[in-house]
Amino acid sequence: MPGKEYECKDCGRAFLIYEEKKTLICPSCDGENITLKQAKPLPQWIIEKNNIKPG
């Protein structure tokens, strides 16, 4: 992934910030209460859908 995913604690929006852009400001509310969003495993239904063989 070209950037890291962050989450605004004020409005709850998740967004990417690219490595070369170091400003941590929410694009929705211009808030600065930003945290790094933790990676979560994919839901089981997405894994099963990706494993279905075509044909």
C-alpha positions in Angstrom: 0.0 0.0 0.0 1.4 3.4 -0.9 0.3 5.1 2.3 -1.1 4.4 5.8 -4.7 4.3 6.8 -5.7 6.7 9.6 -8.9 7.4 11.4 -10.3 10.7 12.6 -11.5 10.4 16.2 -13.7 13.5 15.8 -15.8 12.4 12.9 -14.9 8.7 12.5 -13.7 9.0 8.8 -11.0 6.6 7.7 -8.6 7.9 5.0 -5.1 7.3 3.5 -2.2 9.6 4.0 0.6 9.0 1.5 4.2 8.8 2.8 5.4 12.0 1.1 2.4 13.9 2.5 3.1 14.3 6.2 0.1 16.5 7.2 -2.2 14.6 9.6 -5.4 16.5 9.1 -8.8 14.9 8.5 -10.1 15.8 4.9 -13.7 15.9 6.2 -13.7 18.0 9.4 -10.1 19.4 9.4 -9.6 17.8 12.8 -6.2 16.9 14.1 -7.3 14.1 16.4 -6.0 11.4 14.1 -4.8 7.9 15.0 -3.4 5.1 12.9 -6.1 2.6 12.0 -5.3 -0.9 13.1 -5.4 -3.6 10.4 -8.2 -6.2 10.8 -8.5 -9.6 9.1 -10.9 -9.8 6.2 -14.4 -11.1 6.9 -14.8 -14.8 6.1 -17.4 -14.2 3.3 -14.8 -12.1 1.4 -12.1 -14.9 1.7 -14.6 -17.5 0.5 -15.6 -15.3 -2.5 -12.0 -14.8 -3.5 -11.3 -18.5 -3.3 -14.1 -19.6 -5.7 -12.6 -20.9 -8.9 -14.2 -19.6 -12.1 -15.7 -22.1 -14.4 
